[in-house]
């Protein structure tokens, strides 16, 4: 029987280095505390983009939400561009290419939440 102890199935996410953008900065992925027998359908990552650089153009099978923690940037997705600032949230449906360019003088910091597809 799965544990219902909230100390085991809930808690602070632990981040580890995942990869680096070509020019923008590092990406860290969180290991969520949910049991492997009942994994969450989503994961989280935190990342940064240095001033006057962009993250890598990204497109994947999962839906994704970005939460901008600090900084300012111009996000490009599908055929749109918008300016994002700290506190803004943007969502991308699956297969929509997306990227952000840091237009400000400080690093742009963001958190991503993305929904895993079967087999990912």
C-alpha positions as CSV (number, residue, x, y, z in Angstrom):
1,X,0.0,0.0,0.0
2,X,1.5,3.4,-1.0
3,X,2.5,5.7,1.8
4,X,0.3,8.6,2.8
5,X,2.9,10.1,5.0
6,X,3.0,13.8,3.9
7,X,6.7,13.9,5.0
8,X,7.5,11.4,2.3
9,X,5.2,12.4,-0.5
10,X,5.5,16.2,-0.1
11,X,8.3,18.6,0.4
12,X,10.8,21.0,-1.0
13,X,11.9,20.2,-4.6
14,X,15.6,19.4,-5.0
15,X,17.2,21.0,-8.1
16,X,20.2,19.5,-10.0
17,X,22.1,20.8,-13.0
18,X,20.4,19.5,-16.2
19,X,22.1,21.3,-19.1
20,X,23.3,24.7,-20.3
21,X,21.8,26.9,-23.0
22,X,24.2,27.6,-25.9
23,X,24.6,31.2,-24.8
24,X,22.0,32.0,-22.2
25,X,22.9,30.2,-19.0
26,X,22.3,27.0,-16.9
27,X,19.1,25.0,-16.6
28,X,18.4,23.1,-13.4
29,X,15.6,20.4,-13.1
30,X,13.8,19.6,-9.9
31,X,13.4,16.1,-8.5
32,X,9.9,16.1,-7.1
33,X,9.2,14.2,-3.9
34,X,6.4,12.1,-5.3
35,X,6.7,8.3,-5.1
36,X,7.8,6.5,-8.3
37,X,4.6,4.4,-8.1
38,X,2.5,7.5,-8.5
39,X,4.6,10.2,-10.3
40,X,3.3,13.7,-10.9
41,X,2.4,14.4,-14.6
42,X,4.6,17.4,-14.6
43,X,8.2,18.5,-13.7
44,X,9.8,21.8,-13.0
45,X,13.0,23.5,-14.0
46,X,14.6,26.8,-13.1
47,X,16.9,28.7,-15.5
48,X,18.6,31.9,-16.4
49,X,19.4,33.9,-19.5
50,X,22.3,36.3,-19.4
51,X,21.8,40.0,-20.5
52,X,21.8,40.4,-24.3
53,X,21.5,36.7,-25.0
54,X,18.7,34.2,-25.7
55,X,17.8,30.7,-24.5
56,X,17.9,28.0,-27.1
57,X,14.8,27.8,-29.4
58,X,12.8,25.0,-27.8
59,X,10.0,22.8,-29.1
60,X,8.7,19.6,-27.6
61,X,5.8,17.3,-27.1
62,X,4.8,18.7,-23.6
63,X,2.9,21.8,-22.7
64,X,4.9,24.3,-20.7
65,X,4.4,27.3,-18.5
66,X,7.1,29.9,-17.8
67,X,7.0,32.0,-14.6
68,X,9.4,35.0,-14.8
69,X,11.0,35.5,-11.4
70,X,13.2,38.5,-12.3
71,X,14.5,40.4,-15.3
72,X,12.9,41.5,-18.6
73,X,12.8,39.8,-22.0
74,X,11.1,39.5,-25.3
75,X,9.5,36.1,-25.8
76,X,8.9,34.8,-29.3
77,X,6.5,31.9,-29.9
78,X,4.6,30.8,-33.0
79,X,4.2,34.1,-34.9
80,X,4.1,36.4,-31.8
81,X,6.4,38.4,-29.6
82,X,5.6,39.9,-26.2
83,X,7.7,41.6,-23.5
84,X,7.8,39.7,-20.2
85,X,8.8,41.1,-16.8
86,X,9.1,39.7,-13.3
87,X,5.7,38.2,-12.2
88,X,4.6,37.5,-15.8
89,X,3.5,34.0,-16.8
90,X,3.4,32.6,-20.4
91,X,2.1,29.2,-21.6
92,X,3.0,27.2,-24.6
93,X,1.0,24.4,-26.1
94,X,2.9,21.3,-27.3
95,X,4.9,21.6,-30.5
96,X,5.0,25.5,-30.4
97,X,8.6,26.8,-30.8
98,X,9.5,29.3,-28.1
99,X,12.5,31.4,-27.0
100,X,13.2,34.5,-24.9
101,X,15.8,37.2,-25.3
102,X,17.0,39.0,-22.2
103,X,16.7,42.7,-23.0
104,X,17.6,43.9,-19.6
105,X,20.9,44.6,-17.7
106,X,20.4,41.8,-15.2
107,X,20.1,38.0,-15.6
108,X,16.5,36.9,-16.5
109,X,15.5,34.2,-14.0
110,X,12.5,31.9,-14.7
111,X,10.8,28.7,-13.5
112,X,9.2,26.3,-16.0
113,X,6.5,23.8,-15.3
114,X,6.0,21.2,-18.0
115,X,3.6,18.3,-18.5
116,X,5.2,15.0,-19.3
117,X,3.9,12.8,-22.1
118,X,3.9,9.0,-21.9
119,X,7.3,7.8,-22.8
120,X,9.2,11.1,-22.2
